[in-house]
Amino acid sequence: MARSLTSIFLVLAVALSLTAGHSLAADKLKFATAIKFNPFYWLITAAAEEKGFWKRNGLQAEVSSFRGGAAMHRGFAAGAVDMGLTGTAGVIRSASAGVPVLVVADLGRQDFYIWIRADSPIRKPEQLKGAKLGVNRFGGLSHTLGRVVAKSLGLEKDIKFIAGGSLREEQALVQTGKLDGVIAAFAPKAALKHRGVIRVVLSVRDYLPKEWSDQAVVARKDFVEKNPDLVKRGVKAVLESGRFISEDPDWAIRKLEKALKVPRTIAKEALAGGAYSKDGRISQKAMKNVLALLLEYGLVSKKKAPNVRTLYTTKFTQ
């Protein structure tokens, strides 16, 4: 009898261990970032992996990176990406073109600047008349922001935008004098600033509406519909990563020092050029402002412009 009970207990123990192992198995998530070398994105994925935020939320993230938002949205259209991080303006443009994407959380603020060659005589924004400024691609975020600044300065016809291509190509064009400057966030240009190649002439933030959405957590619509719990856990992991970076900036600064190969002072400036959302809440007013700007500059067709309420959902951040 004792042997029989022992056998039963052993069978039960094995069954329970197998059940527990199955319930603890992480769900796979195809996660992507729009630009591989944008520290605002890779700090999030690095923290999620290194500090266990993916694992804590029952996720096994397969992280990939693209050369821009447009390429990432093609990945969404092809079903190769479930969720990711990208610029809000790009999400709206892709949605208006029929790509089934949805903003599921606000990622936070990332400041862009107009950088000028250090030896340039340009010292004030109004002196940008006649300047040749590099943007990553025509119709992209930096180009859009540049057009906003040009219009605000009354220099729409006097500033020439040039698609610089990759970061290396753009850097070469600046150093050889073929570009007067570029429009970019702080971190990608931190090394050039440290070397005294470029300097800031203005912050684009000063020319944008007060309520604005810079960066977003985005997901494929069908994935949201079929896997709401998985999306919720993905959003939670991203927001936990952002809060960790905000609360432990030394970790992020050390990462930036190593990755950008810059001293601590420059790494701190790079980190200060953005701020992660604490709760991911999406502002409808901010979304409307981004859409209005895209319509104003003809980057979204008025005939194809989506209703702003169809561009995002708040059910994962309430």
Disulfide bonds with the S-S distance in Angstrom:
none
